[in-house]
Amino acid sequence: MRRILLKLSGEALAGSKRTGFDEETVKNVALQVKQLVDDGYEIGIVTGGGNFWRGRSSENIDRTKADQIGMLATVMNCLYVSEIFRSVGMMTNVLTPFACGSFTKLFSKDRANKYFAKGMVVFFAGGTGHPYFSTDTGVVLRAVEVDADVILLAKSIDGVYDADPAKVPCAKKYDEVSIDEVIAKNLQVVDMTASILARENKMPMWVFGLNEENSIVNAVKGKFTGTKVTV
């Protein structure tokens, strides 16, 4: 692997707080990513927005507006995480599919590749820029566009199970599962749109728990304990 797209769930960024940011958690992520960058890996980051907003859970707001609020939540997350990354010695840039004044720069593949070539960590905020598409779809889309080798999905759960382990204590965890099985059984690694996009473009995804010690570095360096979604 040379170019990796890392998806950080909003809930994972909040740590035990459930909302907002847990700075210790984010700094731990930053220090792990710095190890990878120092070793020559190119790292892109996509964050969810669930630590601030989940548009689909709102019944009183128009879906388009709710999704736009969610997009802005991911921009806030990327700006914050980007600054923590900078504080430990990395260069970063935040790209969005829509204008955010001087806060971010507009996404293009050429611009992302230029930043990767300069050794920067590139943050892809704002999802796809359109309602009705989740950050799951956004991360697969960006991974395909920038020719990433793999998507690392860092979640608050440590892998893919055949049922919700919070509700079914005896749920089975997969060490490896094909994207075809994920789609057929609706295992919800990512949403269905993202799953089909990953299958069509042969984009592998590795799912693991962010809160496990050194989990990001371990995933890349051969000590992976989560679930590999193969294509």
N, C-alpha and C positions, 0 to 999 in steps of 0.2 A: 504494500500500500504506500502511496505517496501523497495523494490528495484525499483528505477525509472531511466529510461534513458531519458535524456533531450537532444533534438536536437536544436541547435542554428544555425539559418541561417546566412550565411556570411553577407548578407545585413543587418540583424538586428545588428550584431556586429559592423558594420560601423556607426550605428546611422544615423544622417543627412548627414554625409560625403559621403555616398554611396560607397566609397572605403577605404581600410585600416581599422584601428581600431579607435573606439571612446572609450577612456579609461574610461570616466565617465559611459558609458553604460555597459562596461564589469565589472567595479567595482561594479555597482549596482547589476548585475547578481551574482557576487561573494558573496556579502553580503546576498543576498536572499538564495543562496545555503548553505551558512554557517549556517543560521538559521535552515535549514532542517537537515543538518549533525549533528548539536548540539542536534536536537530532535531525532536522532537515525535513520534517513533515510539513505539508501545507494544510492549514486548518481553516475551515469555514464553520460558522456558527449560526444556527437558527434557534430562536427561543419561542416557546409557547407564551401565552398570555394569561394562563389560568390562575396565576397568583393575584391577578387584578380583576379579571373579567372573563366570564363564560357566556357569550352571547346567546347560545342555544338554550340556556337555562332561564332566560327572561321571556315571560309571556306577554309583557305589556309594551314591548318596544318592537318596532318594525325590524324584520330580520336583517335587511340591508344595513340599517343604522347600527344595530347590535353588532354585526360583523365588523363594521368600520371602527367601532369602539375597541373591539378586540384587536384589530390591526394596530391601533395606536398603543394598546397595552404592550404589544411585542416591540414596538419602537422604544418605549420607555425601558423595557427590559434590556434590549440590546445596548442602548446608550449607557445604562448603569453597568452592565457586565463588561462592556468595552472599557470603561474607565477603570474598573478593578483590574482588568488585564494590563492596562497601561501602567498601573501603579506597581506592578511586579516586573516591569521592564520589557513589555511587548509593544510592538507597533500595531495599531488597529485602524480599521475604517468601517463605517456603517453604511450599507447600501439599502435603499428602499425602492419599490416599484412606483412610488409617487413622490412628489416634491414635499419636503419638510423644511423649507427655508434653508438655513445654513446648518441645520442639525445633522443632515445626512447628505449623501450623494445619490443620484439616480442610478439604479442598477443597470449594468450592461455586462455581457460576458467579457468583452474586451477590458472593461475597467476592472472587473474582478480578477482577471488573469494578470493584469498589470500589478495589482496589489499583491497577489500571491507571489509573483516574481520578485517583489521587493521584500519578501519575508514577513508580510503583514498577516495578521489574523483578520479575516473578512467576515463581518456580521451581515447576515441577510435578514433584514427586519421587514415588517409589514405584510408578511405572507405573500400571496400572489398579487395582492393589490385589488382583488375583487371579492365581493361577498359570495357566500355559499361555498367557498373553498377554505379548508382549514389550514393550519400551519403544518399538518401532516402532508397535505398535498404540496404546500409551499416548499418543504424541505426536499421532497422527492424531485419536484420540478427543478429546483436550484442545483441539486446534485447531478441531475441529468444534463442540465445546461452547461455546467462548468466541468463536466467530465470527471466527477469524483469517483474514486475507486470503491468507496463503501460509505454507508450512512451509519453512524453510531447513535442509537436512541437511548439517551440517559434519562431514566424515569425514576419515579418514586417506588416502583416495583422492580424486582430483580430478574425479570425475564418474561417469557410468554407461557401462559398456562392454558389448559383446556377448559377452565372455568375461572370465575373471579375468586382468587384465593381469600379475599376478605369475606366472601359469603360462603365459599365451599372450602373448608379447611383441608380436605383431602384432594384438592385440585392438583393435577399432574403438571409439572413444569417440563417443557421441552428443552433439550440441549440444542437440537437443530430441527427446523421445520421448513418445508418448502413454501414458497409464496402461493403456489396452487392450493395447498392445504389450508393456509391462512385464509384465502378467499373462500374456499369451499365450506369451511367450518365457521367463517366469520369470527376469527379469533381476535380481531380488533387490535392488532399490533399497531397499525395506523388505520385511518378510515378507508372505506372501500375504494374511493376515487384514487387515493394515494397508493393503495395496494395494486390496483390494476395498472397504474402508471409505472410502478416499480417493476411489475412483471413484464410489461411491454418493452421496457428499456433495460431489462436484466440488471437491475440495481439491487445489490445485496444490502440487507439491514441487520445490524447486530443490536440486540436489546439487552440492557443491563441496568442494575440499580446504581444511581448516582451516589448514593450515600455509603456505598461500600468503600472501604479504604483503598485509595489509589486505583479506583475502578477504571478510569479513562485510560491511564497509562497501561494498566494490566490488559485491557481489551486489545490495545494496539501491539503490545509486546509479547503476546502469546500466553497470557495467563487469564484468558477470558472465562468467566463462569456464568454468563447469561445465556441467551438463546440466539443462535444464528439463523436468520431467515434467508434461505438460499433461493437462487433463481435458475 
